[in-house]
Amino acid sequence: MHRHIEGTTASEIAESVRSGIDRGILQPGDALPPVRALAESLGVNRNTVVAAYRHLAGSGLVVSRGRGGTRVAARTVVAQEGYATDSALRDVGTGNPDPALIPDASDALARAGGHPVLYGEPVIDPGLRSWATAWMSDATNASAGRLTVTSGAADAVERLLAQALTREDAVGLEDPCFLTSKHTVQVGGYRPVAIPCDDEGMTVAGLRDALAHGVRAVVCTPRAQNPSGASLSAPRARELRDVLAEHPYVLVIEDDHFSMLSTRPFHSVVPVGHRRWALVRSVSKFLGPDMCLAVTSSDTETAAGLAMRLTPGTTWVSHLLQRLVHALMTDPQVRTRIGEAAAHYAARNTAFVHLLTAHDITATVPDGLNLWVDVECSAEAVVTQLMRRGWLARAGDDFAVEAGATPSRRLRLTVHDLDDADLALLASDVGDAVRTVRVRETGVA
């Protein structure tokens, strides 16, 4: 193994290992030489090898196993949102909105026509720009920002990171984390840094620690955090702004994905006058996931970088789609329908929390499409028990920023489309599954 690794600096050694992985010389699970042995072989200081291995670990290319040494990491696939394929079980882990609550676009389609759009014309349709400007006006920074339209929130976040970062730069992610954000950071080759969340969202101590570790960007969900459903309180947002004010050039991305469906007020973490920031709002939760459109308001420099990232690819989002979104969002009946959907999601989640309480399972009423349930035992084991009862649930392990971290005690459940009978049945089955696992783990009935 020693002969495949060379270099006299930490970066050269790390690049040599990376090259070996890329060429297939080093396979997942292969052990790298012990630090002392490699240092002697290369004729370098031991700390140089330590720095190289730390760099590789931060990039996700190797994992340290203590006395088990340092090994090449397996190429893991990040779990994805949506329905599980090829399963006959009742899926309550989808994260999807209720299709029955998505407005019918048939009438709006007839109003979405207009003159053909040619190269060189404005990339944002005038009608959508007017509506979007008002939509973003509740955020102090966003009201003075520059608008960009992308193909959904994930597209916006990916391009925002790409225009600001280079490979292996550190990105602060909420922990637990939205699956798409994890995937975006992994594919981009960035280094994720976990920022713990509690019932009020991103923690102040976690953000401060991430900034101390050199993150160049932070992705924050101000309300209806996925998977936890947490929303920032006004005091928490203020504390986070105070911390970020000391780092004006760190890119702060706020993904307000639930926006119009949220029952909580919007509290921004972006300090007034911050140099690099972006607020992203998509329409997918209330107009449907297939309506791939998001509006981003950002500072001028970030907006220019985002537009540059769009130029060699899609260039612009279809004006037909933009006009369709505008037609829907300016229809009073559609806006009423969105308000009814918001009330429905909140009511069904609240009802299920009350049912769980009757089975001695604690859960807080969240904001968003999902519930984040503390089962006080192995969530994976509870998922297995629920499968035997006909349900397909999702353990919180999928949402951990660091794979292989402490096993989760949380379930993320999507229950808003269940009727009263099924809601009661699921609560009962969750209760039975949790009791079974707890007895196995503790021996106490």
N, C-alpha and C positions, 0 to 999 in steps of 0.2 A: 504493500500500500504506500509506503514512504516514497517509492520512486515515481509515483504518479502525482505527487504534490511537491511544488517548488515555490520559490520566492524568498525574498529577504525582508519584505515589509508585510504588515498585516493585510493590506489591500491586495498585494500580489498573491499571498497564500490563499486568501479567500477566493480570489478570482481563479486560481488554479483548481481549487476544490469545485467551484461552480462549473468550470470547464469540464472536469471529470464527470460531473453529474449529467451535464448536457450531452456528452458524448457516450454516455452509458457505461463508462468505466466504473463509476461508482453507482451502485444500485440502492434503492430504498432498503434500509435496514443494515447496510454495510457500516462497520465500525471504523471511525477515523483513528489514526494513531494517537496514543496518549500524548498530552501536551508536552511533557518532558522529553519523550522519545523523539517527537517530531522536531522540537527545538534543537536537540543535539544533532539530528540528521541534517537539518538545514543550516546549522551554525548560527542560530539567532537566539535572542533572549526569550526566555519562557513567556514573558508578558506579551511578546509579539504574537505568539501562537494563540495565547488566551484571547487577545483582541480580535484575531482573525476568526476564531471559533464563535466568539460573542457576536460578531458581525453576521456570520452565517446563520446563527440561531435567530437573530433578530429579523432576518430575511425569510425565515421559515424553511431554510434549506436543510438544516440539521436540528436535532433535538438532543439535549443533554439529559442523561439518565443517571447522574450521580456516579456511583461506583460502577454502573453499567457502561460508562464512557459516553462518548459523543457519536451519534449515528446519523446517517443520511435519513432525512425525513421522508415518510411516505407521501405521495402526492394525493392529498385528500380532495374530495369533491364537496363543496359547500352545499348543504341542503337547500332546496328551492321551495318557494311558496306555491300554494295551489293544491289541487286535488291529487291524491296519490293514484298512480296508474295501476291497473291490474289488481284491484282489491275489491272484494265483495263486501267488505265491512262498511259500516256507516261512518263516513269520514267527518270527524269533528275537529280536525286540525288544519283546515284549509287556509284560513286567513282571508277568505273571499267575502266580498259584499253579497247581500241577498239579491239574486237576479230579479226577483219580483219587485224590488224597490228601485231598480234602475229605470229612469224615465225612457219612454218610447221615443225614439228619434225620428219616426216616420214623417211627421208633419214638418219638423225642423229641416229635414233633408231637402224638402222642396224649396226652402228659403235659403239654402246654403250655396246656391249657384251664383254666378256673376261672371265678369269678364275673365278671360284666360289670363293667367299670371305668367309673365315671361322673365327671362334672365335679366337681372339688374334692377328689378322692381323692389320696393321695400319688403323685407322678409316678414314683417308682422302686419297682418291685415288691419286696416284702420279701425274697423268695428271692434275687433278683439282687443286692440291696443287701448281703446277708450274704456272698455269694460274692465280689462285687467288692471289698468291704472287705479281705478276705484277699488278693485278687489284687494290690492296690495296696500291701500292707503292707511290701514290700521297699524302699520309698523312704522315707527319714527324714521328709521333709516330707509326702509323700502319706498316710502312716499317720495323720497328724493333720489331714488336709484334709477338705474337704466334697465329697461326691460329686455329680456331675451326669451324666446319661445323654443322649447326643445320637445323631443318625442318622449315625454314622460319624466317623472322625477328621477328615476334611476339614470336615465340618459344625461340629465342635467348634472347630477352629482359626479358621474364618471368624467364628464368633460370639464367640470370645475376643478376636480383633482388633477386631471391631466394637464391643464393649462398652468397649474401652479407648482406641480411637484415633479421630481424625477424619481426613477426607480430606487426603492429602498428608503425613501423619505418616510418619516413616521407620521401616522394619522391617528388622531384620537377618536375612538369609537365607543359609544355607549355599551355597557356590559350589564345585562344581556343586550344583544345587538340584532337589529333588523337584518334578516338573511341576505337581502340584496346588497346592503352596505358591506357586509363581510365578503361577499363574492366580488364586488367591485374592487375592494382593496387588494384581495388576493390576485385577481387577474391583472391589476395594474402594477403588481410587484412592489407595493408599498408595505411598510411595516406597521401592523396594527398595534395600537397601545390601548389597553382596556381602561375605560373610565367608568367605575361602578355607578349604578343607578339605585335609588331607593324610591319610596312612594311619591317623592316630589321631583323625580327625574334625576338628571345628572348631578352628582355630588360635587361640592366645592373642593373638598380635599382630593377627590379623584382627578378633577380638572387641573388643580395646581400641580399634582404629581406628574400628570401627563405632560404639562408644559415644561416641567423640570427635566423630563426625559427628551425634550427637543422636538415635540410634534410641530409640524409645519401647517397642519390643518386639523380642524375639529368638526365632526359631523354631529349635530345635536337635533333631537326631536322635541320641540317645545311643548307639544301636547299629544295625547294618545300614542305614547311611545310604544313601538312594536318590538318585543312582545308584551311588555309589562302593563301597558295602558296608562302609565304615569304621565302626569302633566305638571309642568313647572308652576310653582306658586310664585306670586309676586316677590316675596322676600328671597326665595332661592334664585330667581332670575337676576335680581339686583346683586346678590353676592357673586354670581357667576360673571356678571358684567364687570364688577370691580376687579376680579382676577384677570379677565381678558384685557382690561384697559392697560395693563402693564405689558401686553404683548400685541401691539397694534398691527403688526405685519403677519400674524398668524391668520390664515384664512378660516373664517367661521362660516360654516354652512348650516343653515336652519332648514330642516325638511319638515314643513308643516303639512304633512300628507293628508291629514284628516279634516283640516280647515273648516269647511262649511257644515260638516257633520258633527263637529266637536261641541260638547256641552260645556267646555271650559274656556275661559278667556285666553287670548294669546299674549304671552309675555316673552319678549325677545331677550336673548343673552348678548346681543351685539351692542357694545358701548357706542354712544353717540360719537361720531368722528373716527370710528375704527377704520383702518385703511383697507382691509381686505375682508369682505363679507358677501354673503348671498342668502337670500330668502327664496326657497323653492316651494311652490304650491302646484299640485297636479289636480286633475279632475277625475282621476281613475276611480276613487272610492265612491263618488256619487253619480258620475255619468257612466261608469263601467271601465274595467281594466283595458278593454279594447279601444277606448278613447285615449289614445297615446298622446297626451299633450300636457305640458307643464309650463308655467310661467315662472321665470326667475327675475328677481329684482336684485341688483348688485351694484357695488361701486364701479366707477367708470373703467378703471384698469382691469378689474375682473371681468366685466362685461365685454370689454374688447378682446380679452383672452378667450372667453367663452365663444364669442362670435368667430374668432380665428379657428377654434377647434371644430366649429360647424362647417367652415368654408370648404375643406377638402372632402367632406363626406356628404351629409344630407343637404347642406347649405341652408335649407329652410324647412319648416314643417308645412305640409300641404295646406294651401289656403282654403281648400274645400273643407278640411278638417277644422281649421281655425274658424271658418264661417259657421260650421255646424255647431261648434262649441258656443260661439257667440249667440246663435239663434236659440239654442237651448237655455243658456244662462240668462237671457233677457226675456224669457217666457215666464210670466207669473205662475202658471200652473206647474211648471217644472220646479221653480223655486219653492213652491208649496210642497211638492212631492219630496224635495230634498229635506225640508224641515220635518216632514212626517217620517222619513227614513231615520233621521237623527234621533227622533223621539223613540222610534221602534228599537233601534240598537241599544239605546240606554235602558229602556224598560226591560228588554229580554235579558240583558246581562245582569241587571239588578235582581230580577226574579230568580235567576239561577244562583246568584250569590246567596240569596235567602234559603233556597233549597239545600245548598251545600252546608249552610250553617246548621240545619236540622240534622245533618249527618256528622257533626263535629269536625267539619273541615272549614278552615278559615280562608276567606278570600275577600279582597276589597273590591268595591265597585269601581271599575276602571272607566276610562274614556277610550273609545275605539271599537274595533270589531271583535276583539278577543278578550278572554279572561286569563289571568295569570294566577294559577292556583297553587298554593303551598300545601303539599301533601305530607310533609314532615317525614318522608321516607324516600327511598329510591324512586324517582319519577319513571325511569326506564322499566323498573319492575311493575309499576302501576300500569304503564302502557301495555305491557304483556298481559296482565290480568284483564284489562279492558278489551283486548283483542279476543280473549276467550268468551267475552260477553257480547261480542258483535260490534265493538266500537274501535275506530282507528283514531287514536289521540296523538299528541305530539309532546315529547319530553323537552324540558328546558335545555338539555344538553346541546341541542342543535344550535342554540342561540348564544352560546358562550363564545366570547372573542377568542379565547385561547383554547384550542381543542385539547381534550384530555385533562382539563382542569377539574376541580372538585365536582363529583357527580351531582347533578341538579336534583333538587327536591320539588321542582316546579313542573306543572303542566300548562301548556298553552292550548286553550279550548276555544273553538268557534261554535257558538250555540244559538246564535240569534235567529236561525232559520228553522229551529225545532218548534213543534207545537207543544202545547202544555203537557200532554201525555208523555211525549218523548223527552221533554225537558226534565220531568220528574223521574222518568226511567233512567236517564243518564246520571242524574244526581245520585240516585240509589245505587247504580252500578259503580260509580266512582267511590262512593262510601264503602261498598263491599270490597272493592279492589284495594283501597287504601288500608282497610282493616286487615286484610289477608297479608299484605306486604309488611305492615307494622308488626304483626305477630311473628312472622318469619325472621324479621330483623332483631326484634327485642325479646321474643319468647313470652311476651305478656299479652294476654287476650284482652 
